[in-house]
Amino acid sequence: MKNYYVNQNAQPNGDHEVHTENCIYLPSSSNRNFLGAFSDCKPAVAEAKKTYSKSNGCKTCCSACHTS
């Protein structure tokens, strides 16, 4: 299980990226929301979409959930 976070600030394309706790691109604590502990990125992205409908997995730490 890993802890997942969503960036409060959208990317230029409007996506709010989901990151694991160890990602090099993890936003600062003031710019992220804790999503919970999950076994993989899919339920974490689903949780993020409850707040930010346009959520996406980080290409680096959640590549299985990243869409272009």
MMTF fields as JSON, N, C-alpha, C and O atoms, coordinates in Angstrom:
{
  "mmtfVersion": "1.0.0",
  "mmtfProducer": "UNKNOWN",
  "numBonds": 271,
  "numAtoms": 272,
  "numGroups": 68,
  "numChains": 1,
  "numModels": 1,
  "chainsPerModel": [1],
  "groupsPerChain": [68],
  "chainIdList": ["A"],
  "bondAtomList": [4, 2, 8, 6, 12, 10, 16, 14, 20, 18, 24, 22, 28, 26, 32, 30, 36, 34, 40, 38, 44, 42, 48, 46, 52, 50, 56, 54, 60, 58, 64, 62, 68, 66, 72, 70, 76, 74, 80, 78, 84, 82, 88, 86, 92, 90, 96, 94, 100, 98, 104, 102, 108, 106, 112, 110, 116, 114, 120, 118, 124, 122, 128, 126, 132, 130, 136, 134, 140, 138, 144, 142, 148, 146, 152, 150, 156, 154, 160, 158, 164, 162, 168, 166, 172, 170, 176, 174, 180, 178, 184, 182, 188, 186, 192, 190, 196, 194, 200, 198, 204, 202, 208, 206, 212, 210, 216, 214, 220, 218, 224, 222, 228, 226, 232, 230, 236, 234, 240, 238, 244, 242, 248, 246, 252, 250, 256, 254, 260, 258, 264, 262, 268, 266],
  "bondOrderList": [1, 1, 1, 1, 1, 1, 1, 1, 1, 1, 1, 1, 1, 1, 1, 1, 1, 1, 1, 1, 1, 1, 1, 1, 1, 1, 1, 1, 1, 1, 1, 1, 1, 1, 1, 1, 1, 1, 1, 1, 1, 1, 1, 1, 1, 1, 1, 1, 1, 1, 1, 1, 1, 1, 1, 1, 1, 1, 1, 1, 1, 1, 1, 1, 1, 1, 1],
  "groupList": [{"groupName": "MET", "atomNameList": ["N", "CA", "C", "O"], "elementList": ["N", "C", "C", "O"], "formalChargeList": [0, 0, 0, 0], "bondAtomList": [1, 0, 2, 1, 3, 2], "bondOrderList": [1, 1, 2], "singleLetterCode": "M", "chemCompType": "L-PEPTIDE LINKING"}, {"groupName": "LYS", "atomNameList": ["N", "CA", "C", "O"], "elementList": ["N", "C", "C", "O"], "formalChargeList": [0, 0, 0, 0], "bondAtomList": [1, 0, 2, 1, 3, 2], "bondOrderList": [1, 1, 2], "singleLetterCode": "K", "chemCompType": "L-PEPTIDE LINKING"}, {"groupName": "ASN", "atomNameList": ["N", "CA", "C", "O"], "elementList": ["N", "C", "C", "O"], "formalChargeList": [0, 0, 0, 0], "bondAtomList": [1, 0, 2, 1, 3, 2], "bondOrderList": [1, 1, 2], "singleLetterCode": "N", "chemCompType": "L-PEPTIDE LINKING"}, {"groupName": "TYR", "atomNameList": ["N", "CA", "C", "O"], "elementList": ["N", "C", "C", "O"], "formalChargeList": [0, 0, 0, 0], "bondAtomList": [1, 0, 2, 1, 3, 2], "bondOrderList": [1, 1, 2], "singleLetterCode": "Y", "chemCompType": "L-PEPTIDE LINKING"}, {"groupName": "VAL", "atomNameList": ["N", "CA", "C", "O"], "elementList": ["N", "C", "C", "O"], "formalChargeList": [0, 0, 0, 0], "bondAtomList": [1, 0, 2, 1, 3, 2], "bondOrderList": [1, 1, 2], "singleLetterCode": "V", "chemCompType": "L-PEPTIDE LINKING"}, {"groupName": "GLN", "atomNameList": ["N", "CA", "C", "O"], "elementList": ["N", "C", "C", "O"], "formalChargeList": [0, 0, 0, 0], "bondAtomList": [1, 0, 2, 1, 3, 2], "bondOrderList": [1, 1, 2], "singleLetterCode": "Q", "chemCompType": "L-PEPTIDE LINKING"}, {"groupName": "ALA", "atomNameList": ["N", "CA", "C", "O"], "elementList": ["N", "C", "C", "O"], "formalChargeList": [0, 0, 0, 0], "bondAtomList": [1, 0, 2, 1, 3, 2], "bondOrderList": [1, 1, 2], "singleLetterCode": "A", "chemCompType": "L-PEPTIDE LINKING"}, {"groupName": "PRO", "atomNameList": ["N", "CA", "C", "O"], "elementList": ["N", "C", "C", "O"], "formalChargeList": [0, 0, 0, 0], "bondAtomList": [1, 0, 2, 1, 3, 2], "bondOrderList": [1, 1, 2], "singleLetterCode": "P", "chemCompType": "L-PEPTIDE LINKING"}, {"groupName": "GLY", "atomNameList": ["N", "CA", "C", "O"], "elementList": ["N", "C", "C", "O"], "formalChargeList": [0, 0, 0, 0], "bondAtomList": [1, 0, 2, 1, 3, 2], "bondOrderList": [1, 1, 2], "singleLetterCode": "G", "chemCompType": "PEPTIDE LINKING"}, {"groupName": "ASP", "atomNameList": ["N", "CA", "C", "O"], "elementList": ["N", "C", "C", "O"], "formalChargeList": [0, 0, 0, 0], "bondAtomList": [1, 0, 2, 1, 3, 2], "bondOrderList": [1, 1, 2], "singleLetterCode": "D", "chemCompType": "L-PEPTIDE LINKING"}, {"groupName": "HIS", "atomNameList": ["N", "CA", "C", "O"], "elementList": ["N", "C", "C", "O"], "formalChargeList": [0, 0, 0, 0], "bondAtomList": [1, 0, 2, 1, 3, 2], "bondOrderList": [1, 1, 2], "singleLetterCode": "H", "chemCompType": "L-PEPTIDE LINKING"}, {"groupName": "GLU", "atomNameList": ["N", "CA", "C", "O"], "elementList": ["N", "C", "C", "O"], "formalChargeList": [0, 0, 0, 0], "bondAtomList": [1, 0, 2, 1, 3, 2], "bondOrderList": [1, 1, 2], "singleLetterCode": "E", "chemCompType": "L-PEPTIDE LINKING"}, {"groupName": "THR", "atomNameList": ["N", "CA", "C", "O"], "elementList": ["N", "C", "C", "O"], "formalChargeList": [0, 0, 0, 0], "bondAtomList": [1, 0, 2, 1, 3, 2], "bondOrderList": [1, 1, 2], "singleLetterCode": "T", "chemCompType": "L-PEPTIDE LINKING"}, {"groupName": "CYS", "atomNameList": ["N", "CA", "C", "O"], "elementList": ["N", "C", "C", "O"], "formalChargeList": [0, 0, 0, 0], "bondAtomList": [1, 0, 2, 1, 3, 2], "bondOrderList": [1, 1, 2], "singleLetterCode": "C", "chemCompType": "L-PEPTIDE LINKING"}, {"groupName": "ILE", "atomNameList": ["N", "CA", "C", "O"], "elementList": ["N", "C", "C", "O"], "formalChargeList": [0, 0, 0, 0], "bondAtomList": [1, 0, 2, 1, 3, 2], "bondOrderList": [1, 1, 2], "singleLetterCode": "I", "chemCompType": "L-PEPTIDE LINKING"}, {"groupName": "LEU", "atomNameList": ["N", "CA", "C", "O"], "elementList": ["N", "C", "C", "O"], "formalChargeList": [0, 0, 0, 0], "bondAtomList": [1, 0, 2, 1, 3, 2], "bondOrderList": [1, 1, 2], "singleLetterCode": "L", "chemCompType": "L-PEPTIDE LINKING"}, {"groupName": "SER", "atomNameList": ["N", "CA", "C", "O"], "elementList": ["N", "C", "C", "O"], "formalChargeList": [0, 0, 0, 0], "bondAtomList": [1, 0, 2, 1, 3, 2], "bondOrderList": [1, 1, 2], "singleLetterCode": "S", "chemCompType": "L-PEPTIDE LINKING"}, {"groupName": "ARG", "atomNameList": ["N", "CA", "C", "O"], "elementList": ["N", "C", "C", "O"], "formalChargeList": [0, 0, 0, 0], "bondAtomList": [1, 0, 2, 1, 3, 2], "bondOrderList": [1, 1, 2], "singleLetterCode": "R", "chemCompType": "L-PEPTIDE LINKING"}, {"groupName": "PHE", "atomNameList": ["N", "CA", "C", "O"], "elementList": ["N", "C", "C", "O"], "formalChargeList": [0, 0, 0, 0], "bondAtomList": [1, 0, 2, 1, 3, 2], "bondOrderList": [1, 1, 2], "singleLetterCode": "F", "chemCompType": "L-PEPTIDE LINKING"}],
  "groupTypeList": [0, 1, 2, 3, 3, 4, 2, 5, 2, 6, 5, 7, 2, 8, 9, 10, 11, 4, 10, 12, 11, 2, 13, 14, 3, 15, 7, 16, 16, 16, 2, 17, 2, 18, 15, 8, 6, 18, 16, 9, 13, 1, 7, 6, 4, 6, 11, 6, 1, 1, 12, 3, 16, 1, 16, 2, 8, 13, 1, 12, 13, 13, 16, 6, 13, 10, 12, 16],
  "groupIdList": [1, 2, 3, 4, 5, 6, 7, 8, 9, 10, 11, 12, 13, 14, 15, 16, 17, 18, 19, 20, 21, 22, 23, 24, 25, 26, 27, 28, 29, 30, 31, 32, 33, 34, 35, 36, 37, 38, 39, 40, 41, 42, 43, 44, 45, 46, 47, 48, 49, 50, 51, 52, 53, 54, 55, 56, 57, 58, 59, 60, 61, 62, 63, 64, 65, 66, 67, 68],
  "secStructList": [7, 3, 3, 3, 3, 3, 3, 1, 1, 7, 7, 6, 6, 1, 7, 3, 3, 3, 3, 3, 6, 6, 7, 6, 6, 7, 7, 7, 4, 4, 4, 3, 3, 3, 3, 3, 3, 3, 1, 1, 2, 2, 2, 2, 2, 2, 2, 2, 6, 6, 6, 7, 1, 1, 3, 3, 3, 7, 6, 6, 6, 7, 4, 4, 4, 7, 7, 7],
  "xCoordList": [0.841, 0.0, 0.892, 1.888, 0.499, 1.199, 0.213, -0.983, 0.715, -0.102, -0.112, 0.922, -1.304, -1.471, -1.998, -2.754, -1.572, -1.954, -2.353, -1.9, -3.209, -3.564, -3.114, -3.261, -2.574, -2.125, -3.351, -4.246, -3.401, -4.519, -4.441, -5.458, -3.234, -3.045, -3.088, -2.376, -3.913, -4.038, -2.821, -2.178, -2.522, -1.498, -2.026, -3.214, -1.174, -1.647, -2.827, -3.64, -2.92, -4.026, -5.276, -6.275, -5.225, -6.387, -6.387, -7.229, -5.458, -5.398, -4.854, -3.956, -5.425, -4.885, -4.175, -4.817, -2.862, -2.08, -2.097, -2.042, -2.175, -2.115, -0.69, -0.097, -0.143, 1.24, 1.299, 0.434, 2.341, 2.633, 3.461, 3.994, 3.558, 4.27, 5.764, 6.4, 6.334, 7.765, 8.118, 9.284, 7.154, 7.388, 8.265, 8.117, 9.176, 10.025, 9.218, 9.666, 8.034, 7.177, 6.04, 5.125, 6.089, 5.053, 4.987, 6.0, 3.809, 3.687, 3.952, 3.892, 4.241, 4.455, 3.178, 2.087, 3.327, 2.18, 1.044, -0.114, 1.354, 0.298, -0.449, -1.48, 0.061, -0.559, -1.051, -1.196, -1.308, -1.781, -2.835, -2.907, -3.651, -4.667, -4.359, -4.066, -4.427, -4.232, -5.455, -6.589, -5.214, -6.314, -6.544, -7.677, -5.483, -5.586, -4.486, -3.639, -4.505, -3.533, -4.213, -5.289, -3.583, -4.153, -3.083, -1.889, -3.518, -2.587, -2.063, -0.994, -2.804, -2.316, -2.989, -3.798, -2.656, -3.088, -4.552, -5.132, -5.152, -6.519, -7.537, -8.281, -7.599, -8.552, -8.167, -9.031, -6.872, -6.438, -6.932, -7.413, -6.816, -7.307, -8.829, -9.374, -9.511, -10.972, -11.348, -12.32, -10.596, -10.849, -10.598, -11.375, -9.525, -9.209, -10.314, -10.606, -10.926, -11.976, -13.239, -14.082, -13.382, -14.518, -14.411, -15.425, -13.177, -12.935, -12.614, -13.148, -11.737, -11.295, -11.652, -10.966, -12.716, -13.187, -12.131, -12.143, -11.222, -10.16, -8.871, -7.983, -8.777, -7.59, -6.903, -7.538, -5.592, -4.788, -3.602, -3.144, -3.109, -1.925, -0.666, -0.548, 0.264, 1.564, 2.298, 2.315, 2.893, 3.618, 4.783, 5.151, 5.374, 6.55, 6.176, 6.688, 5.291, 5.023, 3.74, 3.56, 2.852, 1.579, 1.374, 0.304, 2.416, 2.371, 1.223, 0.711, 0.813, -0.29, -1.613, -2.555, -1.678, -2.902, -2.751, -3.638, -1.644, -1.408, -1.988, -1.741, -2.764, -3.265, -2.781, -2.641, -2.538, -1.997, -3.039, -2.761],
  "yCoordList": [-1.18, 0.0, 1.251, 1.336, 2.195, 3.467, 4.581, 4.449, 5.673, 6.864, 7.666, 7.862, 8.125, 8.889, 10.285, 10.497, 11.231, 12.635, 13.176, 12.686, 14.196, 14.875, 16.33, 16.972, 16.822, 18.209, 19.122, 18.902, 20.136, 21.085, 22.011, 22.54, 22.207, 23.081, 22.257, 21.261, 22.666, 21.935, 22.165, 23.214, 21.172, 21.292, 22.225, 22.547, 22.666, 23.546, 22.974, 23.729, 21.634, 21.008, 20.81, 20.273, 21.244, 21.139, 19.938, 19.853, 19.003, 17.802, 18.119, 18.944, 17.44, 17.451, 16.106, 15.056, 16.141, 14.909, 14.218, 14.857, 12.886, 12.029, 11.506, 11.043, 11.587, 11.183, 10.243, 10.276, 9.4, 8.615, 9.476, 10.516, 9.026, 9.799, 9.949, 10.859, 9.074, 9.113, 9.733, 9.711, 10.279, 10.829, 12.078, 12.918, 12.185, 13.383, 14.619, 15.741, 14.429, 15.548, 15.804, 16.573, 15.167, 15.372, 16.854, 17.442, 17.459, 18.888, 19.131, 18.207, 20.372, 20.723, 20.448, 20.376, 20.299, 19.939, 20.955, 20.6, 22.204, 23.213, 23.143, 23.794, 22.364, 22.262, 20.866, 20.524, 20.064, 18.7, 18.278, 18.799, 17.32, 16.714, 15.232, 14.561, 14.729, 13.298, 12.539, 12.885, 11.494, 10.682, 9.417, 8.947, 8.865, 7.633, 6.67, 6.985, 5.489, 4.436, 3.415, 2.908, 3.122, 2.206, 1.241, 1.528, 0.092, -0.909, -0.548, -1.016, 0.284, 0.78, 2.108, 2.597, 2.693, 4.053, 4.175, 5.254, 3.112, 3.237, 3.722, 4.658, 3.121, 3.658, 5.05, 5.827, 5.362, 6.702, 7.757, 8.814, 7.477, 8.421, 8.539, 9.634, 7.43, 7.475, 8.355, 9.108, 8.266, 9.101, 10.569, 11.439, 10.846, 12.229, 12.82, 14.012, 12.008, 12.497, 12.919, 13.614, 12.509, 12.956, 14.452, 15.128, 14.971, 16.393, 17.133, 18.209, 16.54, 17.145, 16.184, 15.181, 16.48, 15.547, 15.256, 14.189, 16.192, 15.975, 15.64, 16.483, 14.413, 13.934, 12.877, 12.185, 12.763, 11.873, 11.404, 12.119, 10.216, 9.72, 10.407, 10.727, 10.631, 11.205, 10.243, 9.033, 10.787, 9.963, 9.237, 8.152, 9.806, 9.22, 8.143, 7.025, 8.471, 7.536, 6.717, 5.708, 7.138, 6.441, 6.205, 6.474, 5.701, 5.576, 4.689, 4.901, 3.704, 2.837, 3.595, 3.147, 4.746, 5.548, 6.867, 7.719, 7.039, 8.28, 8.154, 7.177, 9.164, 9.236, 10.546, 11.554, 10.521, 11.711, 12.799, 13.866],
  "zCoordList": [0.0, 0.0, 0.0, 0.719, -0.818, -0.878, -0.579, -0.839, -0.034, 0.166, -1.131, -1.769, -1.504, -2.738, -2.431, -1.482, -3.269, -3.132, -4.5, -5.535, -4.485, -5.729, -5.628, -4.588, -6.706, -6.783, -6.838, -7.654, -5.984, -5.997, -7.203, -7.653, -7.725, -8.879, -10.154, -10.281, -11.084, -12.349, -13.236, -13.18, -14.048, -15.081, -16.169, -16.168, -17.096, -18.174, -18.972, -19.505, -19.053, -19.791, -18.937, -19.415, -17.668, -16.786, -15.862, -14.968, -16.058, -15.212, -13.824, -13.656, -12.843, -11.482, -11.329, -11.343, -11.183, -11.173, -9.816, -8.766, -9.875, -8.691, -8.564, -9.539, -7.342, -7.076, -5.881, -5.006, -5.856, -4.66, -3.711, -4.097, -2.469, -1.449, -1.738, -1.207, -2.566, -2.839, -4.185, -4.579, -4.888, -6.22, -6.163, -5.274, -7.123, -7.175, -7.545, -7.31, -8.119, -8.512, -7.516, -7.811, -6.34, -5.321, -4.955, -4.577, -5.065, -4.727, -3.241, -2.43, -2.902, -1.496, -0.704, -1.27, 0.584, 1.427, 1.336, 1.557, 1.016, 0.907, -0.434, -0.597, -1.387, -2.717, -3.054, -4.228, -2.043, -2.316, -1.308, -0.194, -1.728, -0.855, -0.726, -1.715, 0.493, 0.742, 0.253, 0.588, -0.547, -1.079, -0.266, -0.157, 0.304, 1.064, 0.671, -0.165, 1.281, 0.984, 0.082, 0.402, -1.034, -2.021, -2.513, -2.427, -3.031, -3.548, -4.929, -5.322, -5.681, -6.966, -7.276, -6.488, -8.425, -8.725, -9.156, -9.036, -9.645, -10.179, -9.147, -9.436, -7.956, -6.969, -6.468, -6.062, -6.495, -6.077, -7.066, -6.657, -8.361, -9.373, -9.273, -9.417, -9.031, -8.866, -7.68, -7.748, -6.609, -5.427, -5.765, -5.371, -6.487, -6.878, -7.741, -7.642, -8.58, -9.483, -8.742, -9.31, -7.482, -6.675, -6.395, -6.223, -6.348, -6.103, -7.392, -7.659, -8.181, -9.447, -10.572, -10.772, -11.307, -12.334, -13.389, -14.003, -13.601, -14.582, -13.834, -13.706, -13.345, -12.639, -13.483, -14.279, -13.297, -14.115, -13.284, -12.392, -13.569, -12.887, -13.385, -14.568, -12.488, -12.841, -13.782, -13.557, -14.817, -15.793, -15.143, -15.592, -14.095, -13.452, -12.429, -12.493, -11.493, -10.396, -10.569, -9.888, -11.467, -11.687, -13.192, -13.736, -13.84, -15.3, -15.786, -16.885, -14.994, -15.392, -15.467, -16.12, -14.795, -14.761, -15.509, -15.451, -16.203, -16.943, -18.347, -19.055, -18.732, -20.104, -20.718, -20.025, -21.979, -22.667, -22.779, -23.327]
}
